[in-house]
Amino acid sequence: MALSPQIWVVWYMSMLKYKSVIGIVLYGLMFTSPFFSYSQTDWKLSKSEDNIQLWIKNVDGSDLKQFKLQTTFKKELKSVYRLMRDVENMHLWYDKVQSVKLLKKISDNEAIYMLGYDLPFPFEDRVSTVKGRINFDEKTGTIFVNTEYFPSEIPADKKNMALITKIKSSWEISEDKKGEVLITHTGYMDPGGNVPKWLVNEGLSTGPLKTIKSMKRILDKY
């Protein structure tokens, strides 16, 4: 089960100082259809490259932005399903996720995880506890993954770390008419603390693309 919006957010942050430009990437997991308003008139196309489309819009009632990404893979749907269930290895492909730890297994399709995020200097690393659920509807051939923050006991060695509480995501994965895997991934995350929202918002233009490209590369192992 992968979190995206499983769990799982990605952040790109650029800081300008006169003539120098410092690029920082900051991105976290993610996002689920029940939590987002998906009216196409609200979304603004941000990027379209390498068969990947990325839209951005504001989270309702907030300056924080959310993303929606869509692409197709020439891969087997069952391979994607196996990858999404392998949550504890998602740090190998999900941008800025440093570690994943299972805290509680609720059922074969639902669990609570602790995600560790590696933030660049001068920001402190953070953790979040999320509940993720995966469902594979074999009749329609569609995989659904939903993830959101869920308060849970944090291991003693991580208790002093900053906690991310605003994090939601979703994945919807199916086969299209050409037999290719169609992927839609949505989400947002607010790391809070001393990380400005404008920096988090800028990260949405790069973080999700890094994630989906890494996902495509690693799928051959599944």
C-alpha positions, 0 to 999 in steps of 0.5 A, spaced: 500 500 500 503 506 497 501 512 501 501 518 498 497 520 498 498 514 501 501 517 503 505 520 501 508 531 499 514 534 495 517 541 496 521 545 491 523 552 494 527 557 491 531 563 495 533 569 491 539 573 494 541 579 489 544 575 483 545 568 486 539 563 486 539 557 491 534 552 489 531 547 495 527 542 493 521 540 499 516 536 497 511 531 501 506 526 500 499 526 499 491 526 497 484 523 496 478 525 492 474 526 498 478 531 500 479 535 494 474 539 489 476 537 482 472 541 478 476 542 472 475 549 471 479 551 478 485 547 476 491 551 472 495 547 468 502 548 470 507 543 466 506 538 461 512 534 459 514 527 458 507 525 457 506 528 464 501 533 466 501 537 472 495 542 474 495 546 481 490 550 485 489 553 491 486 548 497 479 551 499 480 557 504 488 557 504 494 560 501 496 553 500 496 549 493 495 542 491 497 538 485 494 533 480 498 529 476 496 525 470 500 520 466 500 513 463 505 508 463 506 502 459 507 497 465 502 491 468 497 494 472 499 488 477 506 491 478 503 497 480 499 494 485 505 490 488 509 497 488 503 501 491 503 495 497 510 496 498 509 502 503 516 501 507 520 501 501 516 508 498 522 512 500 526 509 494 522 513 489 517 518 493 521 525 493 523 527 499 521 521 503 527 519 507 524 513 511 517 509 512 515 505 519 509 501 520 506 503 526 500 499 526 497 494 521 489 495 521 487 490 516 490 487 510 488 494 506 489 499 511 495 501 516 498 507 520 505 509 518 510 514 520 513 518 515 520 521 515 522 527 511 529 530 509 528 537 509 534 541 507 538 546 511 536 551 514 529 547 515 529 541 520 527 534 518 520 532 520 515 526 521 508 525 520 503 519 522 498 517 516 493 512 515 493 509 508 488 505 505 488 501 498 483 498 494 483 494 488 477 493 485 478 487 480 471 488 476 473 495 474 481 494 474 482 500 478 486 501 484 485 507 489 489 509 495 488 514 500 492 517 505 491 523 510 494 525 517 492 520 523 494 522 530 498 516 533 504 515 538 511 517 535 517 512 537 521 515 543 527 517 538 523 521 534 518 525 539 522 531 539 522 532 531 517 537 528 510 534 526 506 535 520 499 534 521 496 537 514 497 532 509 493 528 504 493 524 498 490 520 493 492 515 487 487 512 482 490 507 477 487 504 472 488 501 465 486 505 459 483 503 452 490 502 449 492 497 455 496 502 458 496 504 466 493 511 467 495 514 473 492 520 477 495 522 483 493 528 487 495 532 494 498 537 498 502 538 504 504 543 509 510 542 513 508 548 518 513 551 522 518 556 519 517 553 512 513 559 508 507 557 504 510 560 498 516 556 498 512 550 499 507 552 493 513 553 489 515 545 490 509 543 487 512 544 480 518 539 481 516 535 486 511 531 483 514 530 477 520 527 480 516 522 484 512 519 478 519 519 474 522 515 479 516 510 480 516 509 473 524 507 473 523 502 479 517 499 477 521 494 473 523 491 479 515 489 481 
